[in-house]
Protein backbone atom coordinates (compact mmCIF):
# COMPACT_ATOMS: atom_id res chain seq x y z
CA UNK A 1 0.00 0.00 0.00
CA UNK A 2 1.19 3.51 -0.82
CA UNK A 3 1.32 6.22 1.87
CA UNK A 4 -1.48 8.70 1.18
CA UNK A 5 -4.01 10.81 3.06
CA UNK A 6 -5.94 8.79 5.66
CA UNK A 7 -3.44 5.96 5.88
CA UNK A 8 -1.82 4.80 9.12
CA UNK A 9 1.96 4.78 8.81
CA UNK A 10 4.21 2.83 11.18
CA UNK A 11 7.83 4.00 11.44
CA UNK A 12 11.04 3.19 13.21
CA UNK A 13 13.00 6.41 13.72
CA UNK A 14 15.74 8.35 15.42
CA UNK A 15 15.71 12.06 16.18
CA UNK A 16 19.05 13.81 16.61
CA UNK A 17 20.31 17.35 16.78
CA UNK A 18 22.49 18.71 13.98
CA UNK A 19 25.64 17.78 15.96
CA UNK A 20 24.55 14.12 15.89
CA UNK A 21 23.46 13.78 19.54
CA UNK A 22 20.59 11.28 19.80
CA UNK A 23 17.53 12.95 21.33
CA UNK A 24 14.88 10.25 20.86
CA UNK A 25 14.22 6.96 19.12
CA UNK A 26 11.24 4.73 18.55
CA UNK A 27 10.81 1.73 20.81
CA UNK A 28 10.33 -0.16 18.54
CA UNK A 29 7.90 1.81 16.32
CA UNK A 30 5.37 4.65 16.26
CA UNK A 31 2.23 4.98 14.16
CA UNK A 32 0.56 8.16 12.97
CA UNK A 33 -2.41 9.15 10.82
CA UNK A 34 -1.06 10.55 7.54
CA UNK A 35 -2.59 13.54 5.81
CA UNK A 36 -2.34 16.69 7.90
CA UNK A 37 -3.55 15.44 11.28
CA UNK A 38 -0.52 16.88 13.13
CA UNK A 39 0.72 13.45 14.20
CA UNK A 40 4.23 14.02 12.85
CA UNK A 41 6.36 16.86 11.51
CA UNK A 42 4.90 18.21 8.23
CA UNK A 43 8.29 17.91 6.47
CA UNK A 44 8.48 14.21 7.40
CA UNK A 45 4.94 13.65 6.21
CA UNK A 46 5.81 15.34 2.92
CA UNK A 47 8.90 13.12 2.47
CA UNK A 48 6.85 9.97 3.08
CA UNK A 49 3.93 10.84 0.77
CA UNK A 50 3.64 8.22 -2.01
CA UNK A 51 6.20 5.84 -0.45
CA UNK A 52 5.78 2.22 0.65
CA UNK A 53 7.00 -0.22 3.33
CA UNK A 54 10.79 -0.37 3.47
CA UNK A 55 11.34 3.24 2.37
CA UNK A 56 13.96 5.10 4.43
CA UNK A 57 14.74 8.80 4.51
CA UNK A 58 16.56 11.51 6.41
CA UNK A 59 14.80 14.84 6.94
CA UNK A 60 16.73 17.81 8.34
CA UNK A 61 14.48 20.44 9.89
CA UNK A 62 15.51 23.98 10.76
CA UNK A 63 13.89 25.38 13.95
CA UNK A 64 11.03 26.99 12.01
CA UNK A 65 10.16 23.55 10.58
CA UNK A 66 10.22 21.83 13.99
CA UNK A 67 9.60 23.59 17.32
CA UNK A 68 10.29 27.18 16.27
CA UNK A 69 12.51 29.83 17.80
CA UNK A 70 12.67 30.68 21.49
CA UNK A 71 9.77 32.88 22.65
CA UNK A 72 10.82 34.92 25.70
CA UNK A 73 7.17 35.77 26.45
CA UNK A 74 6.64 32.11 27.44
CA UNK A 75 9.05 32.43 30.36
CA UNK A 76 7.36 33.71 33.52
CA UNK A 77 8.31 34.38 37.11
CA UNK A 78 5.43 33.62 39.46
CA UNK A 79 4.93 33.97 43.22
CA UNK A 80 6.07 30.83 45.06
CA UNK A 81 2.73 30.50 46.91
CA UNK A 82 0.90 29.74 43.62
CA UNK A 83 2.65 26.33 43.53
CA UNK A 84 2.48 23.23 45.72
CA UNK A 85 5.02 23.09 48.58
CA UNK A 86 6.97 20.25 46.89
CA UNK A 87 7.55 22.20 43.62
CA UNK A 88 11.00 21.58 42.12
CA UNK A 89 12.99 22.19 38.95
CA UNK A 90 11.83 19.96 36.09
CA UNK A 91 8.21 19.64 37.20
CA UNK A 92 5.60 20.58 34.61
CA UNK A 93 2.30 22.45 34.90
CA UNK A 94 -0.37 23.45 32.41
CA UNK A 95 -1.16 27.13 32.26
CA UNK A 96 -2.43 29.92 30.04
CA UNK A 97 0.00 32.28 28.34
CA UNK A 98 -0.75 35.96 28.87
CA UNK A 99 -3.37 37.17 26.39
CA UNK A 100 -4.44 33.61 25.47
CA UNK A 101 -8.00 32.44 25.05
CA UNK A 102 -9.72 30.31 27.70
CA UNK A 103 -9.09 27.06 25.84
CA UNK A 104 -5.44 27.80 25.01
CA UNK A 105 -2.97 26.15 27.37
CA UNK A 106 0.79 25.65 27.39
CA UNK A 107 2.88 23.07 29.21
CA UNK A 108 5.28 25.01 31.45
CA UNK A 109 8.47 23.48 32.87
CA UNK A 110 9.83 24.75 36.17
CA UNK A 111 13.37 26.05 35.54
CA UNK A 112 14.14 27.72 38.89
CA UNK A 113 12.69 27.72 42.41
CA UNK A 114 13.60 30.31 45.06
CA UNK A 115 12.12 31.05 48.46
CA UNK A 116 9.77 33.65 46.93
CA UNK A 117 9.41 32.80 43.22
CA UNK A 118 9.11 30.03 40.68
CA UNK A 119 10.38 30.51 37.11
CA UNK A 120 8.50 28.53 34.46
CA UNK A 121 9.18 28.21 30.72
CA UNK A 122 6.52 27.27 28.16
CA UNK A 123 8.96 26.76 25.28
CA UNK A 124 9.43 23.20 24.03
CA UNK A 125 12.77 21.73 25.19
CA UNK A 126 13.88 21.40 21.53
CA UNK A 127 12.98 24.97 20.54
CA UNK A 128 15.63 26.69 18.46
CA UNK A 129 17.33 23.43 17.43
CA UNK A 130 17.97 22.02 13.98
CA UNK A 131 16.71 18.42 14.08
CA UNK A 132 17.54 15.37 11.97
CA UNK A 133 14.76 12.78 11.65
CA UNK A 134 15.85 9.42 10.18
CA UNK A 135 13.11 6.87 9.60
CA UNK A 136 12.13 3.63 7.89
CA UNK A 137 8.54 2.77 7.00
CA UNK A 138 7.61 -0.47 8.76
CA UNK A 139 3.93 -0.60 7.83
CA UNK A 140 1.10 1.15 5.99
CA UNK A 141 -2.62 0.43 6.29
CA UNK A 142 -5.93 2.18 5.76
CA UNK A 143 -7.20 4.11 8.77
CA UNK A 144 -10.43 2.95 10.38
CA UNK A 145 -13.52 5.19 10.38
CA UNK A 146 -13.09 5.67 14.14
CA UNK A 147 -9.46 6.79 13.71
CA UNK A 148 -10.49 9.24 10.99
CA UNK A 149 -13.30 10.70 13.10
CA UNK A 150 -10.95 11.13 16.08
CA UNK A 151 -8.01 12.37 13.97
CA UNK A 152 -5.45 9.95 15.41
CA UNK A 153 -4.37 6.31 15.42
CA UNK A 154 -5.85 3.86 17.91
CA UNK A 155 -3.94 0.96 19.41
CA UNK A 156 -4.14 -2.72 18.57
CA UNK A 157 -6.69 -3.27 21.32
CA UNK A 158 -9.12 -0.48 20.56
CA UNK A 159 -9.44 3.10 21.66
CA UNK A 160 -6.35 4.65 23.33
CA UNK A 161 -5.78 8.26 24.39
Number of C-alpha atoms within 10 A of each C-alpha: 12 16 22 20 16 21 21 24 25 19 23 18 21 17 20 19 17 14 9 10 11 13 12 12 16 12 9 8 15 15 20 22 27 27 19 14 15 13 15 15 15 17 14 17 22 13 13 21 14 12 15 18 16 11 13 17 14 15 17 19 20 16 16 12 15 20 19 16 16 17 13 10 11 17 18 17 15 14 13 16 11 9 13 8 8 6 14 16 13 12 12 16 15 12 13 16 18 9 7 11 9 8 6 11 14 16 17 23 21 21 17 15 17 10 8 10 16 21 18 23 22 24 21 17 11 16 16 17 20 19 25 22 19 18 23 19 22 17 19 22 15 18 21 15 10 13 19 17 9 12 19 22 24 20 11 7 6 9 11 9 6
